[in-house]
Amino acid sequence: MTLMENTVRSLSEKERRLLNAATALRQRRLDKLHRRMLVIGLLQFLVIWGVMLMATIADKKGPTWYWSMLIALGIALPIALWSYLSLKPKLIADVRNFESALRRNEARVIRIQSDRMVEFEEEEDEGACYAFQLKNYRIVFVAGQEFYPAAKFPNDDFSLISIYGDNDVLVEELIEKHGLRLKPARTISSKQKATMIIPYHLETIAGDLDRIEQLLAKGGVIADA
């Protein structure tokens, strides 16, 4: 069977455990932020002060150790404080996003079943890219850094799960494999890929994989209706 389904469901127990663990990890990072920035600030102060002292000793000029210490403190303290004030709101927002995803209790699932697939060689660290044949003469593209080949991926039956917090902020993306590992019908080289227009992740076009090169030739993509 070849199909592509879009559904919305409640979070599974496994997904809730994953979000709880991710939330707890981010909360610990937030709780330890002030200590971490204090240590980093202290190290910066010691390095700056040490460099100034060595420079003074080397040329026998420059400020005394006392003034060197004050200058180093005046440089390191604002940097550490700025870093702390910049990072704290981001960490707080991160924790709240995961907490809101748990409250929202919603997973958007795209399930793809296909028995034929073409793989594209990677160019410049852009991530893996595949074209899966669907029924009704459709092709769907799956692309991104998270889709590199693994023990059970690509798969002939898999789900892409997206979990969102408030304001539709994406907090987690998961891949569930339900079937068997699928080998590509063929692999299109990166050189040939450079002559083609590759659709975006989860974009679909009309056509058959046997004509993928003609379909994607620059100026010849058959767009989804």
C-alpha positions in Angstrom: 0.0 0.0 0.0 1.2 3.5 -0.8 -0.4 6.4 1.0 0.2 9.6 3.0 -2.1 10.4 6.0 -2.3 13.5 8.2 -3.8 13.0 11.7 -3.9 14.8 15.0 -4.0 12.8 18.2 -3.2 13.0 21.9 0.4 12.4 23.1 1.4 8.8 23.8 2.8 7.8 27.1 6.2 7.4 25.5 6.0 11.0 24.1 4.9 12.4 27.5 7.9 10.7 29.2 10.2 12.2 26.5 8.8 15.7 27.0 8.9 15.4 30.8 12.6 14.4 30.6 13.4 17.2 28.2 11.6 19.7 30.4 13.4 18.5 33.5 16.8 18.8 31.6 16.0 22.4 30.6 14.9 23.3 34.1 18.2 22.1 35.5 20.1 24.1 33.0 18.1 27.2 34.0 18.6 26.5 37.7 22.4 26.2 37.2 22.7 29.1 34.9 23.8 31.7 37.5 26.5 29.3 38.9 27.7 28.5 35.4 28.0 32.1 34.4 29.7 32.9 37.7 32.4 30.3 37.0 32.8 31.5 33.4 33.0 35.1 34.6 35.7 34.1 37.2 37.7 32.3 34.6 37.5 35.3 32.2 38.6 37.6 35.0 41.6 35.4 35.9 42.7 35.1 32.3 42.5 38.8 31.6 44.2 39.7 34.9 46.9 37.1 34.3 47.6 38.5 30.8 47.9 42.0 32.1 50.2 41.0 34.9 52.5 39.1 32.6 52.5 42.1 30.2 53.4 44.4 33.0 56.2 42.1 34.3 57.6 41.6 30.8 58.0 45.3 29.9 58.1 46.6 33.5 55.4 49.1 32.6 51.7 49.3 32.9 49.3 49.3 35.9 50.1 47.8 39.2 48.6 44.4 40.2 45.8 46.3 42.0 44.8 48.4 39.1 45.2 45.4 36.8 42.7 43.5 38.9 40.2 46.3 38.8 40.5 46.6 35.0 40.1 42.9 34.5 37.1 42.9 36.8 35.6 45.8 34.8 36.0 43.8 31.6 34.9 40.3 32.8 31.9 41.4 34.9 29.9 43.1 32.2 30.6 40.3 29.8 29.4 37.6 32.3 26.3 39.8 33.3 25.4 40.4 29.6 25.7 36.7 28.9 23.5 35.8 31.9 20.8 38.3 31.0 20.8 37.2 27.4 20.6 33.4 28.1 18.1 33.4 31.0 15.0 34.6 29.0 15.8 32.0 26.3 16.1 29.2 28.8 12.9 30.3 30.5 11.0 30.4 27.2 12.4 26.9 26.3 11.1 25.4 29.6 7.7 27.1 29.1 7.4 25.8 25.5 7.9 22.2 26.7 5.5 22.7 29.6 2.9 24.1 27.2 3.3 21.2 24.8 2.5 18.8 27.7 -0.6 20.8 28.6 -1.6 21.0 24.9 -1.4 17.2 24.7 -1.4 17.1 20.9 0.8 15.4 18.3 0.5 16.0 14.6 1.3 12.9 12.7 2.1 12.4 9.0 2.2 8.7 8.1 3.9 7.7 4.8 3.6 4.2 3.4 5.5 3.4 0.2 7.2 0.4 -1.4 9.3 2.5 -3.8 11.8 5.3 -3.1 14.6 7.2 -4.8 17.5 8.6 -2.8 19.4 11.8 -3.6 23.1 12.2 -2.7 23.8 14.9 -0.2 25.2 18.3 -1.3 27.1 20.6 1.2 25.7 19.2 4.4 22.1 19.9 3.5 20.9 16.6 4.9 19.4 13.4 3.4 16.7 13.6 0.7 14.3 10.9 -0.5 11.3 10.8 -2.9 8.6 8.3 -2.0 6.0 7.0 -4.5 2.5 7.4 -3.3 -0.8 6.2 -4.8 -2.8 8.3 -7.3 0.4 9.1 -9.2 1.9 11.3 -6.5 5.5 11.6 -5.1 6.3 13.0 -1.6 9.7 14.3 -0.7 11.3 13.8 2.8 14.5 15.8 3.4 16.6 17.1 6.3 19.5 16.5 8.7 17.3 14.1 10.9 16.7 11.7 8.0 20.2 10.2 7.5 20.1 6.4 6.8 19.9 4.3 9.9 19.2 0.7 10.9 15.4 1.0 10.1 15.3 4.1 7.9 14.3 4.8 5.2 11.3 2.6 6.0 8.3 1.4 3.9 6.0 2.6 6.7 6.9 5.4 9.0 5.4 8.4 10.8 6.7 11.9 11.3 5.5 13.2 14.6 5.5 17.0 15.4 4.7 18.3 18.9 3.9 21.9 19.4 3.6 24.2 22.4 1.7 27.5 22.6 1.5 29.7 19.5 2.4 26.6 17.4 6.1 26.7 18.5 7.6 23.3 17.5 9.3 21.7 20.5 9.9 18.1 19.3 10.0 16.1 16.1 10.1 12.3 16.1 10.3 9.5 13.6 8.4 6.2 14.2 9.2 3.2 12.0 6.4 0.7 11.6 7.6 -1.4 8.7 10.8 -2.7 7.1 13.8 -0.8 5.9 13.4 0.3 2.3 16.2 0.2 -0.2 16.3 2.9 -2.8 15.2 1.9 -6.3 18.2 4.0 -7.4 20.4 6.8 -6.1 20.7 10.1 -7.9 24.2 11.6 -7.8 24.9 15.0 -6.3 26.2 16.1 -9.7 22.9 15.2 -11.3 20.9 16.6 -8.4 22.5 20.0 -9.0 20.8 20.2 -12.3 17.4 19.6 -10.7 14.9 21.6 -8.7 14.3 19.6 -5.5 10.9 20.2 -3.8 10.8 21.1 -0.1 10.4 18.7 2.8 6.9 17.0 2.6 6.1 18.7 -0.6 4.3 16.5 -3.2 4.3 16.6 -6.9 2.4 14.6 -9.6 4.4 11.9 -11.3 6.1 8.6 -11.2 9.6 7.8 -9.8 10.6 6.3 -13.2 10.6 9.9 -14.6 11.9 11.7 -11.6 14.8 13.2 -13.5 12.6 14.7 -16.1 10.0 15.9 -13.6 12.6 17.7 -11.5 14.7 19.1 -14.4 15.1 22.8 -13.9 12.0 24.4 -15.4 10.1 21.2 -15.4 8.7 20.5 -11.9 5.1 19.5 -11.9 3.7 21.3 -8.9 1.2 19.8 -6.6 -2.3 21.0 -7.3 
